[in-house]
């Protein structure tokens, strides 16, 4: 990702990279190590994106957005809004209402008990007008590793996944559909 971005020029096409990761915690540039509550044997990797700590693992869709914001005339806030909207639109296509939370990038769902749970996280780096890193959408995974961290730096933040909300999505299908929604949002720019 960093090599791709370093070699970019004005003609380099934007790319979306869809993947799943082995169990891993990532801590953003300004991330505080104390947001890892205890060591459960899962590797912690310091990376160069924004944001605090999050968990990545099998059954979670990760999409890296390698996008030239300048070429698309996008400001960072608009770019983040479009990413969130792509996730919201994908979930809405499956009958699930989700939303943004002011001051907390990502996508959230309201639970029956009146609490809010995070279903998708964002962590970006913008350098020379181009983005790296991206988003993660919890689809069909083991959520237990989130209990060892303050997700995205928020103590007690509940997390959920599409499976637990009644959506029968497979990660590969969710990744393809979400990539399509992201392309729709980016083509509007």
N, C-alpha and C positions, 0 to 999 in steps of 0.2 A: 504494500500500500504506500509506504513512504517512498520507495524507489519509483513507483509509478508516478506519484505526485511530483517528485523532484525532477523527473524527466518531462513533465508536461510542458506544452507550449500552447499558443493560441489556437492551434488546430487540433489538439488532442481531444478526441471525443470523450464525453462524460461516460462513466461506467458505474453500474451497480453490481456489487459482489454479494451474492447470497451464500450463506454458510451456516453451519452449526459448529459449536466449539466443544471440546472436552470440558469437564468441570474446571472452571477457572474463575477467580475473582480478579477484577481489574480496578485499579485505583487511578483516577485522573490526576493531572498535573498538580492541582492544588488540593488534592484529596488528603483527608486526614486519616492516618493509620488507625486512630482510635475508633473509627467507624467499623472496624473489624472487631467484633465483640469477643470472639475466641477462635483459636486455631483448630480447625476440624480436619486438617490434613490437605485441604484443597489449596493449590498454589495461588499466591497473590502476585500479580504482575503490575508494576507501575508503568503507566502508558502516557502518551502525550496528548490525550483528549481532555476536554473540559469535564467537569463533574466530579463526583465523589466515587464511592465504591459501588460496584454492582457485581452480579453473578451471571456467568454464562455457562450453559450446559446443554447436553443433548435434549432435543425436543423444543428448543428455543430457536426462533428464526433470528438470525443476525444479518443485517444488510448494511454493507459499507457503501456510503454515497460519495463517490469521487466526482465531484461536480465543480465546474468553473462558475462560481456565482457572478463574477464580473460579466462574463459573456451572456449570462441569462438576466443580467440587470437585477439581481436579487440582493437584498440586504439580509443580514444574518437572521433577524427576527422574522422576516417573511419566509426565509428558507425553513426555519424551525416550524413555523405555522403550517407550511405545506407538507412537511414530513408528518406532523401530527394529524393533519387533515386526511392524508392518505390512509393512515391507520384507522382513524375514525370512520372513514368511508368503507374500508374493507369490513370492519366489524358490523357496520350498519347493513351491508349487503347480506349478512348472516343473521340479521334481526337483533343484534346486540347494540344497545345504546352506550356510548362512551363519550368522554369529554376531556377537556383540558382542565388543569387546576392552575390558577394564577400563581406565578412565581415558582412553579415546579414543573419544568419541562417533562414531557412524556404524555401518556394517555392513561386515563383512569376510568373505572366503572364504579357506580354506586351499588353497594351491596344491600341486601334485604334488611340487615340490621342497622342501616343508617350510616355505616362507615364507607369509606372510599378505599379502593384497592388499585394499585398500579398494575397495569397489564402490559405496558410498553415503556421502555426507557430510551432516552436519547443521550448521546455523548459525542460531541463534534470537536474538530479542530479546523480552524480556518487559517490558512497560510497563503499569502500572495493571492488572496481572493478565491482560493480553491479549498474545498472541504475534504477531510478524511474522517475516518470512523463513521458512526452512523447510529443505527437503532437496533433495539432487540425487542421482539414480541414473544411473550410467553405463550406457547401453544399446548404442548403435551409433554411436560417435564416434571422432574422431581423438584418441588419448591422448597424442600427442607433446607438446603444450603442458604437460602435467604435469611433464615432465622439466626445465622451466625454473624450477620452484618446489620447495619442501619442502611437499608437500601437507599442509594442516592444521597446518603447523609442524613436521612430522616429517621429518627428513633421511632420504633413502633410502626413504621410504614407497612401496611398490609400489601401483599402481592397476590396476584391471581393469574389464571391462565384460561385460554379459550375452552379447553377440555372441561374445566370445573364450572364453566358457565353454559354448558350444554352444546357447545359447537364441536361438531365432529370433523375437525380439520387435521390433516396430516401436515407436519412441518414443511415438507417439500411443496405441497399444494399451497399452503399459506404463504410461503416465500414467493412463489411465482405470482400469486394473486396480488400480494402486497407490492412486488416490484412493478406490476402493471399499474397499480394505483399511484405509485410514486412517479412513474413516467407521465401519467395524466397530469399530476400536479405540476411537475417540472415543465411540461410542454405549455402550460398556461402562462409561464413567465415570459 
